[in-house]
């Protein structure tokens, strides 16, 4: 049985954006969401939304 490599975001808009990311960005997203949820104590939905913004910022820095 195939196990998914990444946990799919709960929010549909976040999940749609996540699907468009490359592998490095997906890895970065998953780590940021986990830190925000488990270390900062945010809900999963909050953590996922903020992690997506982190990824967008990271991608902009990566391009420059």
C-alpha positions, -999 to 999 in steps of 0.1 A, spaced: 0 0 0 13 34 -9 17 59 20 14 95 10 46 114 14 29 146 26 -2 153 48 -28 171 27 -39 204 41 -74 206 55 -85 239 39 -93 234 2 -77 267 -9 -45 259 10 -45 223 -4 -49 236 -40 -19 260 -35 1 231 -18 -5 209 -49 12 235 -71 44 236 -50 76 218 -59 91 191 -37 114 215 -18 85 239 -11 62 211 1 89 199 25 94 234 38 56 239 41 52 206 61 79 216 85 66 251 91 30 238 96 42 212 121 63 238 141 33 262 142 9 235 153 29 215 177 54 240 191 34 272 189 1 255 198 -20 268 169 -48 248 154 -40 228 123 -60 251 101 -42 282 115 -8 265 112 -15 255 76 -26 289 65 5 306 81 28 279 67 16 287 32 24 323 37 59 312 50 64 292 18 53 322 -4 79 344 14 105 317 12 99 312 -26 103 350 -32 136 350 -13 147 319 -32 141 336 -65 162 367 -57 
